[in-house]
Amino acid sequence: MLKSRMTRDDGRAPEEIRRRNLGALLRHVHLHGPLSRAALGTRTGLNRSTIMALTADLAAAGLVRESGLSSTGRAGRPSVVVRPESERVHVLAFDVAVDRLAAARVGLGGTIIDRRDAVRSRAGADLDVVVGVLAELGRELRDGTPPDSVCVGVGASYCGMIRPSDGMVRFGPDMGWVDQAFGAELGRRLGLDLPVLVGNEAHLGAMAEHQRGAGVGVRNLIYLHGDVGVGGGIIVDGELLDGDAGYGAELGHMMVNPYDGRPCGCGSRGCLEAEVGERALLDAADRPAGLIGREAVRAVVDAADHGDPAARDALRRIGDWLGIGVANLINLFNPGLVVFGGMLRDVYRGSAAQVRARIAENVLPVSRERVQLSVSTLGDDATLVGAAELAFAALLADPLAGARPGSSPAAAPPVTHPAG
């Protein structure tokens, strides 16, 4: 495992060194769970007395607790175990998909403590409805918190192109959102005096799978997320590739069939999303136009498993287009892992043979010799977990400032975190 970028003496002021080391130490406990002081020393490269001082500071701030003893496996005294204060320190995380809304109270350490879900109708630009439902779910979650619990951040995942600086939805093609002030409006309705940090669902899903899911320990991965359309996130050397303005890695709008492709919600034709998305699969399987949603997609996959010819042909066709897209991405980015999330978990289950055949035929041998394919291990929680990690970013950057009750930590982008 790579060590965190701990700071010892590189010319920075002592307080800056301490702040960075506290953040890196807390990040280890947050991502990996209870760790002994000895294990933290091994992971960070810091000496025992420094680890003791840092964990004491974190414990005094109510972020961790030190308890019990753990054998180090070596000669000498057992080591104290450092645990995240998951019940006391939490964030609120929200996920806006085309057909559903989700909200959760997530404790430090990544534990989903409480959760609420609601149906979202496909009703067009529904900002007021969405923030109203999410704010109510947030209030329900807050009502159930212990008296000494501290909310240190709010994060949200949205199925569209997000301006990172203020959570503005610049473009949400599946629901017609254009320049909707989602982050600001949700923050106002929640009334917590905390900024709402908003990210693209597939970007956050990629981050979540990298930190807590199928991609743990993988430095370079691609995450493909299917909802009604298709989104993507790319992790390069442990960090999210987000582009110049935060709108990068729109993998669903990679052109795969420009000449006779299906129309896409973005206004183009033949995008990967248009060829492998929900409607493409249901049309190919001769399902009625009014049949929509995740259960309809799963029904096609299940029908193919039971020998339905139309369903099998549909999955072969969709799998071929998906394989073309994945082959292009492997040739471009040489990932160690490609993860299929959202609706694409089900699609890949029924079309893996076609995807692998395209990779074998169209990917350069040196790029395909190590790449692995996997479905998301976080399942439908991937984007919600990513939203929670976004909300924890400010606390992990400056633990002692972010842990103060009533503090409003500055927004911190999710793209520069070491893998830790």
N, C-alpha and C positions, 0 to 999 in steps of 0.2 A: 504494500500500500504506500502511495506517495505521501510524504509528510506535508502538513500545512505550511504555508509560507510564514512561519513565525519570525518575529523581528527581535534581534538581539541588540546589535549596535551598528547601525548604518547611518549615523549622523542625525537621526530624528531626536526630538525632545523626549525625555523620559516618559512624560504623560502620553505622548503619541505611541510610544513603544508599548506601554502598559495597555492602552486601549486596544491596540491591534492584537496583542497576545490574549487579552480577555475574550475578544471576539472569536479568535481562532479556537481557543479552548472550549468556549461555549458551543461553537459550531460542531466540534467533535461529539460532544455529549448530546446535542440536539439531533444529529444525524445518525449516530451509532448507538445511542442508548447508554445505560449505566456503564461506566468505565472506571477502573481503578486508577488511583494517582500514578501508579507505576506504568500502566498502559498509556496514560496521557503523556507521561514523560517520554516514553518510547516513540509515540506518534508525533510529538512536537519537537523533540530534541532539546527540551528545556530541562534544567536540573531539578532535583527534588524540592529544594527550598523555594524555587520560583513557582513550581506547580502548587505547592502548599499555599503560598501567598495569593496566587491567582484564584484558586478554588475557594479560599476563605473570603475573598472579595465578592465572588459570585454568590456564595452562600449568604453573606450578609445582605446582599441585594435581593434575596429571595428567589434567585433564579435556579439554584441547584441546592441539593442537600447532600451532606456527606454522612454515610452510615455504613455499618457493617465492615467486614474485612474480607478481602479477596486474596487468595493465594496467588503469588506471582509465578509459581512454577519453578522458582529459583531459590537458592539459599537466602535466608534473611527473613525479616518480619513481613507478615501479610500487609497488604496495602488497603487503605481506605477507599471505598467505592463512591464515586460521584454520580449522582442521579439528577436528571432534569426535574424541575418542579412543574410537572405537567398539569396538575389540578389548579395551581395558583396562577400560573402565567399562561395566557392563551391569546389566540387571535380569532377573528371572525373571517371565514372564507366563504365566498359565493361563486357559483358557477351558473352561467347563462348559456344554455344550449337552445337549439331551435324548438324542441318540444318539451323542455323541462327546465325547472329552476331548482337549485340546491343551495343550502346554507349549512354551515357547520361551525361549531366551536372546536377549535383544534388546539390542543395543549402543546407546550414546549416539549420537544421530542417527537412531534409529528403524530400524536395520538388523536384520532377523531373522538372527542368526548361525547358530543351530542350533535344531532343532525336533523334537518327538516328538508322535505322535498315538496314541490308543487308542479302541477302541469302547466305548460305554457302553450297557448294556442298559436297557430300560425296566422297571426292577425296583422302583419305588416309592422310599421314603425310604432311600437308599443312601449316607448320609454317610460311613460308615466305608470303604466300598469306594472311593468317589470320592476321598477324601483319601489313601487308601493308594496308589492308582494315580498320582495327581498327585505325591505325595511321591517315589515311585520315579522318575517321569519327571524330576522336579527334580534328583534325585541323579545321574541319567545326564547331564543337561545340565551340572551342576557338575563332574562328573568330566572333562569335555572342555574345561574352561576353561584358558587359559594361567596359569602360576604367579602372575603379577603382576596378574591380572584381579580387579576389585573388584565385588562385587554390592552395589548401592546401594539396592535396593528390590525388593519383590514385589507384584505386582498380579494380581487374578483377576476374571474376568467370569463371572457366573452368571445363568442364565435364570429369574430370579424377582425378588421384591421384597426389597431389601437394606437393612438398617440401616447407614448409612454409618459410624457411630462405631466399630463393632466387627466388621463383616462378617457379622452374623447374617442368615441367610436367614429373613425373617419369613414369606414365603409363596411357595412354588413350585408352582403349581397342576398343572403337567403331570406332576410326579413325586411329589407329595404331601409336599413338605418344608414343615414349619411350625416356626418358631423353632429352626432348626438352626444351631449355632455353627460355621459353615463356616470363616470367617476365622481364628478362634482355633485350631481344630483343625488346619487346614492349616499354620499357623505353627508349632504344636507339633511336628508330624510332620516338617516341613522342618528344624527345628533350626538356623536361621540367625541367630537373635537379631534378626530384622527383623519389623516388623508386616506382616501380609498385608492389603493394602487391597483391598476387594471392591466392585465396582460392578455394577449391572444391565446385562445384555448390550447392550440397545438404547441405553441412555444412553451407554455406552462406545463403541458403534458410531457414534453420532451425533458424539461428540467426535472420534473417529478420522477420519471422513469430512470433518469440518470442518477439521481440522488437516492431514491428509495425503491426502485422497481427493477425491471428487467436489465437495466443498463448500469447497475452498480458496479464500479470497477472498470467500466468501459470508457475510454477517453474520447472516442469518436463514434457517434451514433446518429441515426436518423429516425425520427418518430413521425409516423403518418397517422393522422386522426380522422376518422370518418364520423360525421354526424349526418346531416342531409347532404352536405358537400364534403370536401376533403381539405384538411389543413396539414401543415407540417412544421416540424421543428428540427433544427440541426445543431448538434453539439460537436464542436471542434476543439480538441485538446482540453476538454473539460468545461468549456464555456459556450454559451448560447450564441449562435450566429444570427444577428438580428438586423443587419443592414445599416445604412447610413442614418435613417430616420426611425428605425424600429419596425419597419414594414417588410423586412426580408423574410426569406424562406416561405413564400406563398407557394408551396409545392403543388397544391391543388390546381393552380393556374399555370402549371407547366404545360406547354403545348405538346400533345402526343398525336393528334389526328386533325391536322389543319385543313384538309381538303373536303372531307365529307363528315366531319365531326358533329356531334350533337351540340345544340346551343347551350351556352353556359350562362349562369346568372350574372357573371361579370360583364357580359356583353360580347364576349368572344365566342369562338366555336372550337370544339375539339380539345378543351382543357382536360387534364387528368380527372378533375372533379366531375366534369360532364360525362366522361366515359365510364367512370367506376362508382359514381355516387348513388344515392338511394334510388332516384328515379330511373337511372340507367339500368340498374339491376331489376327493378320491378317491371319495367317495360319489356326488358329482354325475356323475363319469365312470364309474359302475358298476363300480368296482374292488372286488375282494374285501375283506372286513373285515380279513383278516390281512395285507394288503399295506400296508406303512408305509415311511416314510423319504424322504430327499431324492431318491434314485434313482427311487422310485415317482412322485414329483411330476414329476421331469424326464421320465419316460416318458410321462406324460399330455401334457405340453407338446410333446414330440417327435411323439406320435401326432396331435395337433391339426395340427401343421405338415405332416403327411403325409395330412391329409384325414379322419381318423377323426371321424365325426359326434358320437359321445358325448363325446369329448375336447373338440371344438370347442364344443359346447353347454355343457359344464362350465366352460370358461374364460370363455365369455361371461357365464355366471351369476356366477361368482366375481368376474370383472372389474367387473361392475355394482356388487356390494356393496363391492368395494375402492374404486371410483370415488366411491361415496356417502361413505365414510369420508374419503377424501382431500379431497373437496369441502368437507366440514364443517371439516376442519383448515385448509384454505386460507382459508375465510371467517373462521375464528377468529383465525389467526395471521399471515396475509398473508406467507408465506415467499417468499424468492426462489428456493428450490429444494426439491423433494421427492425424497428418495433412497430407493430400494427395495433392501433388503439381505437376506441370507440366502436362504431359500426364495422370498421375494417377488421376487427377481431373475428367477427362472424364470417365476413366475406373471405378472409384469408383461410379460415378453417375449411371452407368449401372449395377453394381455388388454389391451394398451395402448389399443386402439381404444375399448373400453368405458370405461376409466378416463378417457380424454380426452373422451369424449362426456358423461359425468357432469359433468366440470369445466365444459365448455361450457354445459351446461344449468343447473347448480345453483350455480355460483360467481359472485359479484358481478363485473361486468365490470372494475371498477378493481382487483380483487384478482387476477384471472386474466391481466391483460394482460402481466405480466412474469414470472410464475412459470414455472420450468422443471422438467421431470421427468427423472430420471436413475436408472440402476441404480448400485449401489455399484461404485466403481473399485478398492476394496480387496478385494472379493470375500469369501471365507470367512475372510480374515485380519482383517476390520474389528474384530470384538470382541476378538481377541487383541491387535491393535495398540492398541486403547483401553485394555486392561488394562495394557499396557506404559507408556502415557502416565500412567496412574494411579500406577504404581510410580515413575516419574521425578519426580513432582510435588514431593516433599520436596527432592530434589537441586536442582531448578530454583528452588525458593524460597530455598534457602540453600546455594549450591554448595560453599563451603569446608568447612562442617560436614558436609554429606551425603557428601562425597568421602573422608572419613577412613575407613580400613579399620576394620571392627568397629563403626562408628558405627551407631546405630539411630535414624534421623531420625524426627521426629514425623510422624504421619499428616497428610496435607494433602488437603483435598477437591479434586475435579477441576473445580469449577464456577466458579472465580473467575479462571481464567487469561485474560489478554489474548490476543487472537487472534494478535498478533505476526507 
